[in-house]
């Protein structure tokens, strides 16, 4: 059985302002992708250590 901490994804890097065209027509937008990866990371963090849930949600 693998260690659960080895399966937790790294915190995604925030999208840089020059990576978004600002046109609103990209699907998915780089911001959508970032938000999805961040949500996945937060969920994984909560599974690993539920007591840190409040701290992680404030990131």
C-alpha positions in Angstrom: 0.0 0.0 0.0 1.4 3.4 -1.0 1.8 6.1 1.6 -1.1 8.6 1.3 1.2 11.6 1.5 3.0 10.5 -1.6 -0.3 10.7 -3.5 -1.1 14.3 -2.4 -0.5 16.7 -5.3 1.8 19.7 -5.0 0.1 23.0 -4.4 -0.5 24.5 -7.9 1.2 27.7 -8.8 -1.1 30.7 -9.2 -1.7 31.7 -12.8 0.3 34.7 -13.8 -1.6 37.7 -15.2 0.2 37.4 -18.6 -1.0 33.8 -19.0 -4.7 34.9 -19.4 -5.8 36.6 -22.6 -8.6 38.4 -20.7 -11.0 37.8 -23.6 -13.3 35.5 -21.8 -13.7 33.1 -24.7 -11.1 30.4 -23.8 -12.5 27.1 -22.6 -11.2 26.3 -20.3 -9.6 29.5 -19.1 -6.2 29.2 -17.4 -7.9 30.5 -14.3 -10.5 27.7 -14.4 -7.7 25.2 -14.6 -5.9 26.8 -11.7 -9.1 26.8 -9.6 -9.7 23.2 -10.3 -6.2 22.2 -9.4 -6.4 24.2 -6.2 -9.7 22.6 -5.2 -8.1 19.1 -5.8 -5.1 20.1 -3.7 -7.3 21.4 -0.9 -9.4 18.3 -0.9 -6.3 16.1 -0.7 -4.9 18.2 2.1 -8.2 17.8 4.0 -8.1 14.0 3.6 -4.5 13.8 4.8 -5.0 16.1 7.8 -8.6 17.1 8.6 -7.5 19.3 11.4 -5.8 21.7 9.0 -9.0 22.2 7.0 -9.6 25.8 8.4 -6.0 26.8 7.7 -5.9 25.5 4.1 -9.2 27.2 3.2 -7.7 30.5 4.1 -4.8 30.1 1.6 
